[in-house]
Every structure is written in C-alpha cells, then in structure tokens.
Amino acid sequence: MADATASTRRPERPLSPHLQIYRWSVTMFSSIFHRFTGIGLGVGTLAVAWWLIAAAVGPAAYADFAAAAGHWLGRLVLLGFTVAFLFHLLNGVRHLFWDSGLGFEKPTARFTGWLVVALTGILTVAVWIAAYATMGRL
C-alpha cells in the first residue's frame, strides 16, 4: 500500500519572484504611486468638502477650517494633497497618450516617467509660491 501523505502532497512549483528580486524602475514607481495618489485624492476630497461646507455655513465655521489648515499639520496635509493632485493629473495625461498607443517604447516610458516626477516637483513648488505670494507672505 502506498504512503497516503505522498498522494496528498502538492507538487513542487516554482515560487514567484519577490519584489526584492526586481530592480525598481521609474515606471514601476509611477504605477504604484499613481494608485496611492488616487487614494490620497479620495481622502483629500474630504478636506475640500470641509472647506466648501465651512464657507457656506458662515464665518465661524470658516475660521475653524482656516485655523486647522493654517496649522503645520494642516499645511502638511495640503502639501500632500497638492503633490497627489499634480502627480495623478500628469500621470493621467501620460496614460492618455498610452491609450492612444504612444509612448510604450522603454526609453520613452522611462523619460515620461521621470518627466512626470520632475514636473510634479516643479509645479508643486510653483503652486505653493503662488499661494504664499497671494497671501502676502513672500
């Protein structure tokens, strides 16, 4: 009689490579970060809703929102929201080109990935400079 455990054992199969085996690339980063920024935009929309509701309710409610947004933690959240918005927007434009069949070549995909990262940084700084300039703090 054959061993019962031998017939119930699964055959040895190769394991999928772990993330540590892969070399990180800008396209890999942009894909994962696009998902994270999408989640961040969904959560950040609650802050936008709070802002609009506070503006509609009246001066006291808006003062509460302004105090929270002006706190260092509030500004950090707004900075994160700005980065998430700009990255998601620019990477979305990149995906629109992909949807039309353009930019799939590895060098082009790498270049546009780095371009999205660089433009996100540049535009984030520009938006915050403009915001502080309009508040008269520059």
N, C-alpha and C positions, 0 to 999 in steps of 0.2 A: 504494500500500500504506500502511495506517495505521501510525502510530507504535506500536510494541509496548509501550512503557512507559505510554502513555496508557490502554491497555486493562487493564493490571495494577494501576494506581493505585487506591487506595480512594477512595471519595467523601468529601468533606469533611463531617465530622459535628461537631455542637456538642460541646464538652467539658463534662463535669460540673463544677458549681461546686466550687471548692476550699474547705476549711474556713475560709480567711481571709475568704471572702465572707459566710459565715454569722455572725450575731451570737450569741454564746454566751448560752444561757439556763440557768436552773436545771434545767429538765427534761433538757436536753442533758447538763449536768454530772452529774446524778444517774444517768442511764443509763450513762454511761461509767464513773463512779466505782463504780457497783454491780458492774460487771464486774471492775474492779480489786480491789475488796474481796473478791469471791468468790475470785479467785486468791490474794489475801493470806490468806484464811481457810484455803485448802487448804495453803498453805505453813506457816502458823502452827500448823496441826494437828500438824506435826512437833514443834514445841516442846511442845505439850500431851502428845504421846506420850512425849517425852523425860522430862517431869515425872512422868508416871504410872509409867513404867518405872523411873526413878530411885527413886521412892518404894517400889516393890515390891522392888527389888534390895537396898536397905539404906541405912544412914546415910551411908556414904562416898560412894556414888553420888548420894544426895540432896544432900549437901554440895557436890559438884561442880556440880550443877544450880543450887543456890541461889547459889553464887558467880557463875556465869555470868549468872543472872537479876538478881542484885544489881548487876552492873557497869553503868556508864552506857549501854553499847551494848545490854545485855540489857534494861534498863528502856525504852530507846527502842523496841526490838522489841515489848515488852509493851504499850507505849502505842499503837503502830501496830496491834497485834492488837486492842486494846480499841476503837479507832476503827473498824477494819474490821468487827468483830463488831457493834457498835451501829448503824453506818450500814446494813450489809447487813440486819440484823434490822428496823430501822424502815422501810427502803425496801421490804423484802419485805412488810411489813404494808400499805404503800401499794399495792403490786402486788395484794395480795389484794382490796383494795377495787376496784381496776381490773378484776380478774377477775369481780367481781360486777356490773360495769357502772357503778360510781360513780366520780366524780372526774375525768372526762375533759374537762370544760369547761376552757378555758385558764386562767381565773383560779383555779379550784380546783386544777388541776395545778401552777400556779406556787406557790400558797400551801402546798400539801402538800410540794412540793419544798423550799421554804425551811424549813418546819416540821421536816422530816427532818434538814436540815443543822443547824438550831439545837438540836434535841433531841439530836443526836449529840454536839455540843459540851458541852451541859449535863450529859448523862448520863456522858460520859467524865470530866469534872471530878468529878462526884459519886462515881463508882466509885473514882477514884484517891484522893480524900479519904477515903472509907470504908476503902480498903485501907491507907493510911498510918495512919489512926486505930486500926485493929485491930492494927497492928504497934506501936502505942505511940509513934509518931514525930511526932505532932501536939501 
